[in-house]
Amino acid sequence: MCKRPANYVENCSWTIETQSSNFAHCDAPMAQCHCESAAMAKLWCLSAECILRITNCAMHRGARIMFLTINQCSSTEPRPRPFVLGIGGTTRPNSTSESALRRALSLAEEAGATTEMFPGQLLSLPLYNPNSLYRTNEAEALIDALRRSDAVIFASPAYHGSISGLVKNAIDYIEDMREDNRPYLADRAVGAIISAYGDQAIGSTLSTMRNITHSLRGWPLPIGVGINALRCTFDEDCEPSDAHVDSQLRIMAQQAVRFAQMIASQRLSPSSCI
């Protein structure tokens, strides 16, 4: 019998009945297993992730899931904190795009996320070569972070009407994720921050970033943030001088976190497990 976890919530759980009890001793954290007979087992699961593991284990051993009941919850089950990844900036430390990205990630943490950032200094990668299996340590770290991400925010200066080559080359490494269960940027919210010394370049570059996101199967956030560096500067704490820009960055961060939570709930919902 699986050990009942200390934080088991009696009135916020799922009940699973199966045709067989031969899997009752499988590894099932966050669950309580009870064998009623040799032909029946009931499990009370605290988390949807537990259901996924239990049902996969049951079906792997030949058991058929008969009933899946969502019990009424009178207390809130803690949700895992989504992981928001920030990629961008320039090779110049504290550039406008880098400062804006740091601010957005800080606001995402306030909204309940964990974050990580790859600034421009970490994006000086070799030109992406799909025909080579060699990857630098920095490239492997970037791809690992992308694979773990629930949402990604890209920040780029507008260079000649498009994103910088530095950021585009980093994005090209996402091709290494083509065979993943979540290929490319699938099931991820994607935000875009564009900075430029003029409004015209912001619009075209933001559109380019959204098109790239679509091609990589990502979900562009409703808001994209464009920053005219002639009118908005950032202090040493990465807070913008323009309150409107700060408000837009906050909205983007909140949208990224909420979308990531929604998608995670869909992935781990009981209906997706059987």
N, C-alpha and C positions, 0 to 999 in steps of 0.2 A: 504493500500500500504506500502511495506517495505521501510524504510528510506534509502536513498542513502548514503553509507558510504563516509566519507571525503576523503579517499584515493582510491576512485573508479577510475579505469583506463578505459577511454572511448574506447580506441582502443586495449584493451587486455582483452577480455571477451568471454563468451559463451552465446549463445541464445538458449533458450528452448521454444518450443511451445507444448502446451498440448491440449487435447480434452476437457478439462473442466477447469473452473476458480475457482472452489470451494475451492482451497487450497491457493489462492493468499495472504491470510492474515496470513499464517503460519509463524512461526519463521524462517526467512531467512536472517541471517547476511551476509554481503558482496554481496547483490543482490538487484536489482531493479525490482519490479513486476508491470506489467501493464496488466489490464484486457481489452481486445478488445471487448469482448461480454460475455454473460453468458456461451457461449460454447467454448471460446478460451481465453487462457492467454499466454502472452509472458513474459519471465524473462531474464534479463541480469545478468549474474553471473560473479564475478571477479575471484573466486577461484574454483578449482575442488572440494574442500571440500564442498563448498556451493552447487554445483551441486548434490553431494551425498545426502545432507540433503533435497534439494528441490525435487529431483526425488523420494526419499523414501517417503516424505510427500505426493506427488502427487499420487503415486501408492497406498499408504495406504488409501487414500480417494477415490479411484476408478478411478482416471484420467489416461488416457493412454498417454504416451509420444509419440508425433508424429514426431517432428524434433529436432535434436540436432546439432547445428552449432558451430564450433570453429571459432571465428572471428580472423582475422589477428592481430598479436601482433607486435607493433613497439616499445614497451617498455618492460622491463623485470619484470615479476611478482616476488615479493620477495618470496623465499621459506623458509619454517620453518627450523630452524637449527636442524639437526639430533642429537639424543641423543646417545652418545657412553658411554657404561658402562665398567668400568675396574674392574676385579675380580682377586685377587691373591696376591702373596707374601708369606711371612712366618710369624711366630709369632715374629721373630726378626725384629725390626724396621730398615728401610733403608737397607734391604737385597738387593742383586743384582736383584732378580726378581721384588721386589716392586719398586725399583728405576727405572728400565726399564719400568715398567708399568706407573709410574708417568710421565716419559718422553714421552711415547707414547700418553698419554691422553693430555699432554700439546701441542703436535704437532697436535693432532686432533682438539683442540680448535683453533689453528692457521689456520687449514683448514676449519673452519666454524662450528664446532660442539659444543654442550654443553656436559659436561662430569660429571661423578660421579665415585667415586672409593670405593670399599670395599677391604681394605688391609687385610693382614693376621690377624691383631689384631681383626678385626670385623668378622672373619670367624670361630672363635672358637665356633661353633654351636654344639648342641647335635647331635649325630649320627642320620641321617635321618631315620625316621620310617614311612613308608607309611600307617601303620595301626593306627596311632595316629593323631587326628585332632589338637592337641596342637602344636602351633608354638611360639617360643620365639619372642620378639619384634625385635630382630636382624634378625631372619629368615624371618619374615614378611616384614621387610624393604628390604631385599635382593630380595625376590620374587616380591615385588612391583616395584623395580628398573628394574628387568629383564623384567617385563611385559611392562614397558614404553620404553624399549631400542629399538633402531634401529640397533645397532651394539654392539657387546660384544668383549672385548679383555681379554683373560685369560693369566695369568702369573704364572708359577709354576717352582720351582726347580725340577731337575731330581733326584728322590729318588729311587735308586735300579732299574733304567731303566724305570721308569714310573713317572706320576705326583704324587705330594704329597697327602697324605690322607686328609689333610686340604682342599685342592682345590677340590679333588674328592667328599668329603662330601658336599661341597657347591654346586657342580654341581648336586648332587643327588636331591637337593631340587627343581630342575627344574621339577621334576615329578609332583609337585603341579600344573603345568601349562598344564597338559595333556588335559584338557577340554576347554582350552581357544580358542578364535577365531583364534589366532596365536599360536597353541600348541607348547610347548617346545621352540626351538629356530628358528621356522619357520620364513622365510622372514627376517632373521637377518644375517648380515655379522659377521663372527666370526674369530678373530685373535688369534694367539698363540705365546707367548713368553716363551722360555725355557732357564733356566740357569743351568749350571753344572760346576764342576771342571774337565772337560774333554769332548772331542768331541763325543765319542761313545754314552754316555748317552743322549746327546742332540738329536741325530737322532731318537732313539727309543722312547723317550718321546714326541717329536714333532709328530711322527706318531701316537702315542696313542691319543694325543689331537685331531688330525684331525679325527680319527676314532670315537671318542666320539661326535664330532661336527656333523658328518654325521648321527650318530644314533639318534641325537636330532633334525634332520631335518634342521640344520643350514647350512650356506654357508661358508665354509672355505675360507679365503682370499688367493689369489695366493701366497703371501709371508708369510713365517713363520720365526720368528727371533730366532736364537739360539745364546746364549752368553756364551762363555767360561770365567768363572769368574777368571781364572788364568791370562788371557790376557787383560781383560777389567774391569775397575772399574768405579764407578760413584761418582761424587763430591756431595757436599751438595745441589746443585741445580738440582741434578739428570741428569746431562749431562755426557755422557760416555767418557772415555778416548780414545776410538777407534772410529774414524770418520766413519768407515765402518758400525759399529753397529748403530750409530746415523742415518746414511743414510737409513738403513733397517727399523728402527723404524719410520722414517718419511714416507717412502713408505707405510708401514702398516697402519699408521694413515690416510694417504690420501686415500688409497684404502677403508678403512672402511667408511669414510665420503662419498665418491663418490657412493659406493654401496648402502649405506643407503638412499641417495638422489634419486638414481635410483629406488629403490624398493618403496619408498614413492610416487614417481611420478606415478608408475604403479598402486599402490593401489588407488590413487585419480584421475586417468585419467577418462575422461568422458565415455570412452567405458566400464569401470568397474562399472558404476553407473546404467546402464539400461540393 
